[in-house]
């Protein structure tokens, strides 16, 4: 998969050192992935949630952070929308 808007992750990890290695691992894994359906994602990320409109929310570092992306399965692109703490996630609207 191609990742778009990685700057969002870079800015967040700059202020949250505890997430750096987890984000690096997630990025590496997504770049190697070839997701064709949401089921392909849940095979590896069982706690991912799907709020609709091809959006996927990943739990990063247990349940401490949430990463919101939009997936274009046809084009093999993952758009990073936002990342935040669990408390911030509770305020997000989809």
DRENMARFI-472454 format. One record per atom (N, C-alpha, C, O): residue in one letter; x, y, z. Coordinates in steps of 0.001 Angstrom, whole numbers, plus 500000, padded with zeros to 6 digits. Layout:
N
AXYZ;...
! end
This chain:
94
X500847498828500000;X500000500000500000;X500898501242500000;X501991501245500565;X500411502261499365;X501091503552499382;X500481504387500504;X499260504453500640;X501329505020501301;X500876505866502409;X500955507339502007;X501978507804501503;X499866508060502236;X499780509472501910;X499521510251503201;X498786509796504077;X500127511413503301;X499997512304504455;X500750511778505689;X500263511874506815;X501924511230505455;X502745510756506569;X503177511891507497;X503551511647508644;X503126513118507009;X503497514262507837;X502639514329509106;X503109514759510159;X501397513907508995;X500508513889510172;X501112513008511266;X501104513366512443;X501633511855510860;X502239510937511832;X503558511488512365;X503853511371513554;X504341512083511485;X505627512638511903;X505440513738512947;X506177513791513932;X504473514600512738;X504223515676513695;X503758515122515036;X504157515622516088;X502917514094515005;X502407513529516244;X503518512816517017;X503643512973518231;X504311512042516303;X505357511279516994;X506437512186517555;X507144511800518486;X506577513381517008;X507542514341517530;X507205514701518983;X508103514923519796;X505910514756519301;X505469515122520645;X505111513930521525;X504780514105522698;X505174512727520977;X504805511520521725;X505859510434521492;X505661509515520697;X506972510560522195;X508104509650521996;X507734508186522229;X508331507294521627;X506764507936523087;X506409506556523431;X505752505801522276;X505597504582522349;X505369506497521224;X504675505852520118;X505584505632518896;X505181504965517943;X506761506168518917;X507632506159517729;X507868504765517161;X507664504547515967;X508286503836517978;X508587502496517449;X507322501791516956;X507370501050515974;X506203502015517625;X504942501398517186;X504494501963515842;X504036501218514975;X504625503274515666;X504258503877514387;X505187503404513274;X504734503134512161;X506473503303513561;X507408502806512555;X507031501393512112;X507072501074510923;X506666500557513072;X506263499184512749;X504974499166511932;X504856498403510974;X504002500009512311;X502738500077511570;X502989500538510140;X502453499953509199;X503797501577509967;X504111502093508632;X504762501019507771;X504372500823506620;X505743500328508318;X506431499279507562;X505465498172507152;X505524497674506027;X504592497796508053;X503646496721507748;X502637497146506685;X502315496366505789;X502141498365506780;X501165498848505798;X501800498964504421;X501161498641503420;X503027499413504356;X503709499525503056;X503851498170502370;X503854498095501141;X503967497122503138;X504093495775502571;X502742495121502259;X502679494138501520;X501681495665502818;X500345495065502679;X499768495284501283;X500164496193500554;X498822494420500942;X498053494550499697;X496594494281500033;X496028493267499627;X495994495201500778;X494621495023501220;X493650495190500064;X493738496151499300;X492742494264499946;X491698494340498919;X490311494526499538;X489382494981498870;X490178494171500811;X488909494277501527;X489189494585502998;X490314494399503461;X488185495051503735;X488370495247505177;X488772493951505894;X489483493992506899;X488329492833505392;X488685491556506019;X490189491309505978;X490742490685506883;X490848491795504936;X492310491664504869;X492973492418506014;X493994491980506543;X492399493536506390;X492944494330507495;X492724493610508819;X493639493525509637;X491523493091509035;X491229492458510326;X491973491133510507;X492089490648511633;X492463490555509455;X493290489342509604;X494544489640510405;X495029488786511148;X495068490843510258;X496280491225510974;X495994492150512161;X496629492037513210;X495043493054511990;X494720494041513025;X493310493751513531;X492347494385513101;X493198492801514437;X491881492321514869;X491063493382515604;X489837493284515663;X491717494381516156;X490990495414516900;X490717496665516069;X490248497672516599;X491005496607514783;X490685497748513917;X489173497888513837;X488442496898513857;X488715499129513745;X487274499358513596;X487029500106512284;X487917500769511747;X485806499978511789;X485451500479510472;X484206501363510590;X483083500870510484;X484405502673510811;X483253503565511017;X482492503911509743;X481483504613509811;X482940503448508602;X482234503709507342;X483068504540506384;X484102505092506760;X482610504623505143;X483254505420504099;X484725505036503913;X485585505898503731;X484997503734503963;X486355503195503809;X487340503713504853;X488551503699504631;X486826504166505979;X487687504611507073;X488013503408507952;X487207502494508125;X489228503445508501;X489683502421509431;X490346503134510602;X491137504058510410;X490020502703511809;X490649503244513008;X491459502117513645;X490933501060513995;X492747502379513782;X493671501414514382;X493981501829515806;X494146503014516095;X494058500857516687;X494544501079518048;X496062500969517988;X496603499960517536;X496732501994518438;X498193501987518450;X498641502021519904;X498149502815520706;X499568501158520218;X500084501017521582;X498954500656522544;X498640501378523490;X498373499518522252;X497225499075523037;X496040499942522690;X495631500006521531;X495501500588523651;X494337501441523431;X494661502900523731;X493759503723523889;X495965503222523810;X496371504567524213;X496175505598523097;X495800506738523367;X496426505201521850;X496309506109520713;X495423505499519641;X495307504278519533;X494799506364518851;X493962505912517740;X494436506591516465;X494725507787516450;X494508505822515415;X494944506294514110;X493803506101513123;X493334504982512917;X493359507190512515;X492242507201511577;X492789507340510161;X493489508306509857;X492476506390509306;X492916506429507911;X491736506165506994;X490698505655507415;X491916506520505747;X490943506190504715;X491669505324503689;X492760505669503237;X491061504207503329;X491712503245502450;X491034503231501085;X489812503125500978;X491851503339500052;X491382503122498686;X491910501750498273;X493059501612497853;X491056500748498399;X491464499389498097;X491825499243496627;X492794498564496287;X491057499871495762;X491282499782494320;X492642500359493925;X493365499771493121;X492982501514494498;X494235502188494154;X495408501805495053;X496540502228494822;X495123500992496092;X496151500551497031;X496815501738497739;X498040501816497834;X495976502663498234;X496463503857498922;X495807503959500291;X494609503716500437;X496596504319501287;X496106504590502633;X496376506065502926;X497526506504502931;X495310506825503170;X495409508245503482;X495340508414504997;X494346508043505621;X496376508963505577;X496373509233507006;X495507510462507244;X495803511543506736;X494444510299508011;X493529511400508290;X493910512127509579;X494044513350509595;X494082511358510659;X494423511965511951;X494865510881512917;X494606509693512723;X495531511326513950;X495957510438515026;X495793511220516324;X496000512433516357;X495426510529517374;X495240511208518649;X495204510234519800;X495270509018519621;X495098510794520974;X494966509978522175;X493565509368522209;X492687509750521435;X493379508440523096;X492054507825523236;X491017508887523611;X489892508854523113;X491382509814524473;X490450510880524879;X490086511770523690;X488932512176523552;X491045512068522845;X490758512864521647;X489848512095520699;X488937512670520103;X490092510809520560;X489279509964519686;X487806510010520091;X486920510005519237;X487559510054521369;X486169510089521852;X485401511309521332;X484170511303521316;X486114512345520912;X485490513583520416;X485415513637518888;X484778514531518332;X486060512689518211;X486055512699516749;X484685512402516209;X483927511625516790;X484369513025515094;X483118512744514394;X483461512133513050;X484381512582512365;X482724511121512688;X482959510449511396;X481808510706510460;X481816510228509326;
! end
